[in-house]
Amino acid sequence: MADYKGVEYLKSKLATKRSRVNLRYKFYEMKNYVKDLGISTPPNLRGWKSALGWCGKAVDSLSDRLVFREFENDNFDINTIFAMNNPDTFFDSAVLSALIASCCFAYISEDNVGNPQLQVIDGANATGIIDPITGMLTEGYAVLKRDQYGNVITDAYMIAGATVVYDNGETDVYYNSAPYPLLVPIINRPDAVRPFGHSRISRACMDLVGGAIRTVKRSEISAEFFSFPQKWVVGTSPDREPMEKWKAAMSAMIEFTKDEDGDRPQLGQFSQQSMAPHTEQLKMFAALFAAETGLTMDDLGFVTDNPSSAEAIKASHENLRLIARKAQRTFGSGFLNVGYLAACLRDDFPYERKQFYLTKPKWEPVFEPDSAMLSSIGDGAAKINQAVPGYFNKDNLRDLTGIEASGIEIKAEKKKKFDI
């Protein structure tokens, strides 16, 4: 019998990680708390909050470019399993959740007729003990349902060959033929130290967003003084009625008379504050955030020179392209593990993971080509095929263009020969 940690250990492990995951979701949803340094903020504006969507932009700009297509050499028909589980929602939800929380989990169960059904669970509601060699779990725990106050209603503990479901005090055990727990991690950028990966919203991203939000808040406060610079009046008579400040600031004409000694008050205005320092500081934070996430200043709202073609956009996002290709490799492995265990559950047979070595995940291109790039690809493919006949065909050309080949067959016209 395997040496399992047990469900109570996994519950305590999830409790320690849950706050970190929820913090990153708050940054993604722009609900994060930003500390006010209390230096330049008036007391009555200390509770005023601002929001900045840079963390959401960093995640969405990558997740929107990761479009899963299908599995190639699908010897075990796992494409059908995903097709029956709303693939558009499943893949996008899994990718987005893994980028935010560093990992998410796919929970596999059976429906009423025995077909596998897939559910994405975020990193704040599932955990497990991972095997660093296979990338699979040796045991797992997942919260399947919570009430409106966050209390657990239904949860499950999974080991190889069995899933134990706890539902309102009742315990049900479901046996299966899968050689691993039916909870599969889908991980973003794993390594030997952090096998559950790294979040797209790093500590640097959260710190830079906090500084940028404070800059926006200070600029809003300064805008009040920029719009209505402070004015001063000296030499008024102490016996006159006090001046209404707002009326004096907004009035088109103000009359000041001389006193009995013939003196008149003097008017003046303090120098107007400049918004330039706040703008420059915000640009500094934007440049640091762009460098951290592989984005450009244009992506963060600071428009520079607009790229003229898809190739120029691709060149300006070279770091983002490398990050996306890395994510495709790790996510593809996770999706293949999901299909592997789902096939074991569907066929009620304990397949070995190495039997799926021919099955490869296929993704759409990270950057969609425009007409100019399509023309360049066509010219290059034609020249390469002249040197190496058959090197490019409709299968690998789709990997470059993202356009599916037409299913209409073109019949060659037979030329009639006439005797002269």
C-alpha positions as CSV (number, residue, x, y, z in Angstrom):
1,M,0.0,0.0,0.0
2,A,1.3,3.4,-0.9
3,D,2.4,5.8,1.8
4,Y,-0.4,8.4,1.6
5,K,-0.4,11.7,3.5
6,G,-4.2,11.6,4.0
7,V,-7.1,14.0,3.5
8,E,-6.4,16.0,6.7
9,Y,-2.9,16.8,5.6
10,L,-4.1,17.9,2.2
11,K,-6.8,20.1,3.8
12,S,-4.2,21.9,5.9
13,K,-1.9,22.3,2.9
14,L,-4.7,23.8,0.8
15,A,-5.5,26.2,3.7
16,T,-1.9,27.6,3.6
17,K,-2.0,28.2,-0.2
18,R,-5.5,29.5,-0.5
19,S,-4.8,33.0,0.6
20,R,-2.0,33.4,-1.9
21,V,-4.2,32.3,-4.8
22,N,-7.0,34.5,-3.7
23,L,-4.6,37.5,-3.5
24,R,-3.7,37.0,-7.1
25,Y,-7.3,36.7,-8.2
26,K,-7.9,40.1,-6.4
27,F,-5.2,41.7,-8.4
28,Y,-6.6,40.1,-11.6
29,E,-10.1,41.4,-10.8
30,M,-8.8,44.8,-9.6
31,K,-10.1,44.3,-6.1
32,N,-6.7,44.4,-4.4
33,Y,-5.9,46.6,-1.4
34,V,-3.1,49.2,-1.9
35,K,-1.4,50.6,1.1
36,D,-1.6,54.4,1.4
37,L,1.7,55.9,2.6
38,G,-0.2,58.7,4.3
39,I,2.3,61.5,3.2
40,S,0.5,63.4,0.5
41,T,-3.1,62.2,0.9
42,P,-5.5,64.5,2.8
43,P,-7.2,62.8,5.8
44,N,-10.6,62.8,4.2
45,L,-9.3,61.0,1.1
46,R,-7.4,58.2,2.9
47,G,-10.3,55.8,2.1
48,W,-10.5,56.7,-1.6
49,K,-9.6,53.7,-3.8
50,S,-8.3,53.5,-7.3
51,A,-8.0,50.5,-9.7
52,L,-5.5,49.6,-12.5
53,G,-6.0,46.6,-14.8
54,W,-2.4,45.9,-15.7
55,C,-2.3,42.5,-14.0
56,G,-5.5,41.5,-15.8
57,K,-3.9,42.7,-19.1
58,A,-0.8,40.7,-18.4
59,V,-2.8,37.5,-18.0
60,D,-5.3,38.1,-20.7
61,S,-2.8,39.1,-23.3
62,L,-1.2,35.7,-22.9
63,S,-4.2,33.5,-22.3
64,D,-6.0,35.0,-25.4
65,R,-3.1,33.8,-27.6
66,L,-3.1,30.3,-26.3
67,V,-5.7,28.5,-28.4
68,F,-5.7,24.8,-28.2
69,R,-6.6,23.0,-31.4
70,E,-6.5,19.2,-31.0
71,F,-4.4,16.2,-30.4
72,E,-2.4,14.8,-33.3
73,N,-2.0,11.0,-33.7
74,D,-4.9,10.4,-31.4
75,N,-4.7,6.7,-31.1
76,F,-7.0,6.5,-28.1
77,D,-9.7,8.9,-29.3
78,I,-9.2,11.4,-26.5
79,N,-10.3,14.3,-28.8
80,T,-13.8,12.9,-28.6
81,I,-13.7,13.1,-24.8
82,F,-12.8,16.8,-24.9
83,A,-15.3,17.5,-27.6
84,M,-18.0,16.1,-25.4
85,N,-17.0,18.4,-22.5
86,N,-17.4,21.8,-24.0
87,P,-13.8,22.3,-25.2
88,D,-14.0,26.0,-25.8
89,T,-14.8,26.7,-22.2
90,F,-12.7,23.9,-20.7
91,F,-9.4,24.8,-22.4
92,D,-9.8,28.6,-22.0
93,S,-10.8,28.3,-18.3
94,A,-7.9,26.0,-17.5
95,V,-5.3,28.2,-19.2
96,L,-6.7,31.4,-17.5
97,S,-6.8,29.8,-14.1
98,A,-3.3,28.3,-14.4
99,L,-1.8,31.6,-15.4
100,I,-3.4,33.4,-12.5
101,A,-2.7,30.9,-9.7
102,S,0.3,29.1,-11.2
103,C,-1.7,25.9,-11.5
104,C,-5.2,24.6,-11.8
105,F,-6.7,21.1,-11.6
106,A,-8.9,19.1,-13.9
107,Y,-11.3,16.8,-11.9
108,I,-12.5,13.8,-13.8
109,S,-15.7,12.0,-13.0
110,E,-18.3,9.9,-14.7
111,D,-21.8,11.0,-15.8
112,N,-24.9,8.9,-15.5
113,V,-24.1,6.8,-18.6
114,G,-20.4,6.3,-17.8
115,N,-18.8,8.9,-20.0
116,P,-16.0,11.0,-18.6
117,Q,-16.9,14.6,-17.5
118,L,-14.2,17.2,-16.9
119,Q,-14.3,20.1,-14.4
120,V,-11.7,22.8,-14.0
121,I,-10.9,23.6,-10.3
122,D,-8.8,26.6,-9.4
123,G,-5.7,26.4,-7.2
124,A,-7.5,27.8,-4.2
125,N,-9.8,24.8,-4.1
126,A,-7.6,21.9,-4.9
127,T,-4.1,20.5,-4.1
128,G,-2.2,17.3,-4.0
129,I,1.1,15.5,-3.8
130,I,2.9,15.6,-7.1
131,D,5.2,13.0,-8.6
132,P,8.2,15.1,-9.9
133,I,9.0,12.4,-12.5
134,T,5.5,12.0,-14.2
135,G,4.0,15.3,-13.3
136,M,0.9,13.4,-12.0
137,L,-0.5,13.4,-8.5
138,T,-0.1,10.5,-6.1
139,E,-3.1,11.7,-4.1
140,G,-5.3,14.7,-4.4
141,Y,-7.9,16.8,-2.6
142,A,-10.5,19.1,-4.2
143,V,-13.4,21.3,-2.9
144,L,-16.2,20.7,-5.3
145,K,-18.8,23.1,-3.9
146,R,-18.9,25.9,-1.3
147,D,-21.7,27.9,0.1
148,Q,-22.0,31.7,-0.2
149,Y,-19.8,32.2,2.9
150,G,-17.0,30.0,1.6
151,N,-17.7,27.0,3.8
152,V,-17.1,23.6,2.2
153,I,-20.3,21.7,1.2
154,T,-18.8,18.9,-1.0
155,D,-15.2,17.9,-1.3
156,A,-13.3,14.8,-2.6
157,Y,-10.2,12.9,-1.7
158,M,-8.6,11.0,-4.6
159,I,-6.0,8.2,-4.8
160,A,-5.2,5.7,-7.5
161,G,-8.2,3.6,-8.2
162,A,-10.7,5.4,-6.0
163,T,-12.4,8.7,-5.3
164,V,-14.0,9.4,-1.9
165,V,-16.7,12.1,-2.0
166,Y,-17.8,13.9,1.2
167,D,-21.2,15.6,0.8
168,N,-22.9,17.1,3.9
169,G,-21.6,14.4,6.2
170,E,-22.2,11.5,3.8
171,T,-19.3,9.6,2.4
172,D,-19.4,7.8,-1.0
173,V,-16.6,5.8,-2.6
174,Y,-16.3,5.5,-6.4
175,Y,-13.8,2.9,-7.7
176,N,-12.1,3.2,-11.1
177,S,-9.3,1.6,-13.2
178,A,-7.1,4.7,-13.5
179,P,-3.6,4.2,-12.2
180,Y,-3.5,7.8,-10.9
181,P,-5.9,9.9,-8.9
182,L,-8.6,11.5,-11.1
183,L,-7.3,15.0,-10.4
184,V,-4.7,16.3,-12.9
185,P,-2.6,19.4,-12.4
186,I,-2.2,21.9,-15.2
187,I,0.8,23.9,-14.4
188,N,2.4,27.2,-15.6
189,R,6.2,27.2,-15.7
190,P,7.1,24.4,-13.3
191,D,10.6,23.8,-12.1
192,A,12.5,21.5,-9.7
193,V,12.0,23.9,-6.7
194,R,8.4,24.8,-7.4
195,P,6.8,21.8,-9.1
196,F,3.4,23.6,-9.0
197,G,4.8,26.4,-11.1
198,H,4.8,30.2,-11.1
199,S,2.0,32.6,-11.4
200,R,1.9,35.1,-14.3
201,I,1.1,37.7,-11.6
202,S,4.5,37.8,-9.9
203,R,5.5,39.6,-6.8
204,A,7.1,42.3,-8.9
205,C,3.9,42.8,-10.9
206,M,1.9,43.2,-7.6
207,D,4.4,45.7,-6.2
208,L,4.6,47.7,-9.4
209,V,0.8,47.9,-9.7
210,G,0.6,49.1,-6.1
211,G,3.1,51.9,-6.9
212,A,1.3,52.8,-10.1
213,I,-2.1,53.0,-8.2
214,R,-0.6,55.3,-5.6
215,T,0.7,57.5,-8.5
216,V,-2.7,57.7,-10.0
217,K,-4.2,58.6,-6.7
218,R,-1.7,61.4,-6.1
219,S,-2.3,62.7,-9.6
220,E,-6.0,62.8,-8.9
221,I,-5.4,64.8,-5.7
222,S,-3.0,67.2,-7.6
223,A,-5.5,67.6,-10.4
224,E,-7.8,69.4,-7.9
225,F,-5.1,72.0,-7.2
226,F,-4.1,72.0,-10.9
227,S,-7.7,72.9,-11.9
228,F,-8.2,75.5,-9.1
229,P,-4.8,77.0,-8.1
230,Q,-4.7,78.6,-4.6
231,K,-5.2,82.4,-4.5
232,W,-4.4,84.9,-1.8
233,V,-5.5,88.3,-0.8
234,V,-3.6,90.6,1.7
235,G,-4.5,94.1,3.0
236,T,-8.2,93.5,3.5
237,S,-9.9,95.4,6.3
238,P,-10.4,93.4,9.5
239,D,-13.9,95.0,10.0
240,R,-15.4,93.8,6.7
241,E,-17.5,90.6,6.4
242,P,-15.5,87.4,5.7
243,M,-15.3,86.5,2.0
244,E,-17.1,83.3,0.8
245,K,-14.2,81.3,-0.6
246,W,-16.0,79.3,-3.3
247,K,-17.9,82.3,-4.6
248,A,-14.7,84.3,-4.8
249,A,-13.0,81.5,-6.7
250,M,-15.7,81.0,-9.3
251,S,-17.0,84.6,-9.7
252,A,-16.4,86.4,-13.0
253,M,-16.1,89.8,-11.3
254,I,-15.0,90.7,-7.7
255,E,-15.1,94.2,-6.3
256,F,-12.7,95.4,-3.6
257,T,-13.1,99.0,-2.4
258,K,-10.5,101.2,-0.7
259,D,-10.8,101.7,3.0
260,E,-11.0,105.1,4.9
261,D,-7.2,105.5,4.7
262,G,-7.2,105.0,0.9
263,D,-5.5,101.5,1.0
264,R,-6.7,98.7,-1.1
265,P,-6.0,94.9,-0.8
266,Q,-3.6,93.1,-3.0
267,L,-4.4,90.0,-5.0
268,G,-2.2,87.1,-6.0
269,Q,-2.1,83.4,-7.0
270,F,0.3,80.6,-6.1
271,S,2.1,79.0,-9.0
272,Q,0.1,76.3,-10.6
273,Q,1.1,72.6,-10.0
274,S,2.3,70.6,-12.9
275,M,0.9,67.1,-13.8
276,A,4.1,66.2,-15.6
277,P,5.9,64.5,-12.7
278,H,3.0,62.2,-12.1
279,T,2.8,61.3,-15.8
280,E,6.5,60.5,-15.9
281,Q,6.4,58.4,-12.8
282,L,3.4,56.4,-14.2
283,K,5.3,55.8,-17.4
284,M,8.2,54.5,-15.3
285,F,6.0,52.0,-13.6
286,A,4.5,51.0,-17.0
287,A,7.9,50.5,-18.5
288,L,9.0,48.3,-15.5
289,F,5.7,46.3,-15.7
290,A,6.1,45.8,-19.5
291,A,9.6,44.5,-19.0
292,E,8.4,42.1,-16.3
293,T,5.5,40.6,-18.4
294,G,6.8,40.8,-21.9
295,L,4.3,43.5,-23.0
296,T,4.9,46.8,-24.7
297,M,4.0,50.3,-23.6
298,D,1.2,50.3,-26.2
299,D,-0.4,47.4,-24.4
300,L,-0.5,49.4,-21.2
301,G,-2.1,52.4,-22.7
302,F,0.9,54.6,-23.6
303,V,0.6,54.8,-27.3
304,T,3.9,55.2,-29.3
305,D,4.4,54.4,-33.0
306,N,1.7,52.1,-34.2
307,P,3.1,48.9,-35.9
308,S,2.3,48.8,-39.5
309,S,2.0,45.0,-39.9
310,A,1.5,41.8,-38.1
311,E,5.1,41.0,-38.5
312,A,6.0,44.3,-36.7
313,I,3.6,43.5,-33.9
314,K,5.2,40.0,-33.6
315,A,8.7,41.5,-33.4
316,S,7.7,43.9,-30.7
317,H,6.2,41.1,-28.7
318,E,9.1,38.7,-29.0
319,N,9.4,38.1,-25.3
320,L,5.6,37.4,-25.1
321,R,6.0,34.9,-28.0
322,L,8.6,33.0,-26.1
323,I,6.5,33.0,-22.9
324,A,3.5,31.7,-24.9
325,R,5.5,28.9,-26.5
326,K,6.8,27.8,-23.1
327,A,3.2,27.8,-21.8
328,Q,2.0,25.7,-24.7
329,R,4.5,23.0,-23.9
330,T,3.6,22.8,-20.2
331,F,-0.2,23.1,-20.7
332,G,-0.1,20.6,-23.5
333,S,1.5,18.0,-21.3
334,G,-1.2,18.7,-18.6
335,F,-4.1,18.3,-21.2
336,L,-2.6,15.1,-22.4
337,N,-2.5,13.7,-18.9
338,V,-6.2,14.7,-18.5
339,G,-7.0,12.8,-21.7
340,Y,-5.0,9.8,-20.6
341,L,-6.8,9.4,-17.3
342,A,-10.2,10.1,-18.9
343,A,-9.5,7.3,-21.5
344,C,-8.7,4.9,-18.6
345,L,-12.0,5.8,-17.0
346,R,-14.0,5.5,-20.2
347,D,-12.5,2.2,-21.2
348,D,-12.3,0.8,-17.6
349,F,-8.7,-0.2,-18.3
350,P,-5.4,0.9,-16.6
351,Y,-3.4,2.1,-19.6
352,E,0.2,3.0,-19.1
353,R,1.2,6.6,-19.7
354,K,4.0,5.7,-22.1
355,Q,1.3,4.2,-24.5
356,F,0.4,7.8,-25.3
357,Y,3.8,8.9,-26.5
358,L,2.7,9.3,-30.1
359,T,-0.2,11.7,-29.2
360,K,0.9,15.3,-29.5
361,P,-1.0,18.5,-28.5
362,K,-1.4,21.0,-31.3
363,W,-1.9,24.7,-30.8
364,E,-3.0,27.6,-33.1
365,P,-0.2,30.1,-34.0
366,V,0.5,32.6,-31.2
367,F,0.2,35.5,-33.7
368,E,-2.3,35.4,-36.5
369,P,-0.7,36.3,-39.9
370,D,-1.9,39.1,-42.0
371,S,-2.1,39.1,-45.8
372,A,1.5,40.2,-46.2
373,M,2.8,37.5,-43.9
374,L,0.6,34.8,-45.7
375,S,2.3,35.9,-49.0
376,S,5.7,35.5,-47.4
377,I,4.9,32.1,-46.1
378,G,3.6,31.0,-49.4
379,D,6.7,32.2,-51.3
380,G,9.0,30.5,-48.7
381,A,7.1,27.2,-48.8
382,A,7.2,27.1,-52.6
383,K,10.9,27.7,-52.7
384,I,11.6,25.1,-50.0
385,N,9.5,22.6,-51.7
386,Q,11.4,23.1,-54.9
387,A,14.6,22.2,-53.0
388,V,13.1,19.5,-50.8
389,P,9.9,18.2,-52.5
390,G,7.0,17.6,-50.1
391,Y,8.6,19.3,-47.2
392,F,5.6,21.6,-46.7
393,N,2.0,20.4,-47.0
394,K,-1.4,21.4,-45.8
395,D,-0.7,19.9,-42.3
396,N,2.4,21.7,-41.3
397,L,1.4,24.9,-43.2
398,R,-1.6,25.2,-40.9
399,D,0.9,25.3,-38.0
400,L,2.3,28.5,-39.5
401,T,-0.9,30.1,-40.8
402,G,-3.6,28.8,-38.4
403,I,-5.9,28.4,-41.4
404,E,-7.5,25.0,-41.9
405,A,-7.1,23.6,-45.4
406,S,-10.2,23.5,-47.5
407,G,-12.1,20.2,-47.7
408,I,-13.1,20.8,-51.3
409,E,-11.1,18.7,-53.7
410,I,-10.0,20.3,-56.9
411,K,-10.3,17.9,-59.8
412,A,-7.7,18.3,-62.5
413,E,-9.3,19.1,-65.9
414,K,-8.5,16.5,-68.5
415,K,-7.2,18.0,-71.6
416,K,-8.5,16.5,-74.9
417,K,-5.9,15.6,-77.5
418,F,-6.8,16.3,-81.1
419,D,-5.1,14.8,-84.0
420,I,-4.0,17.4,-86.6
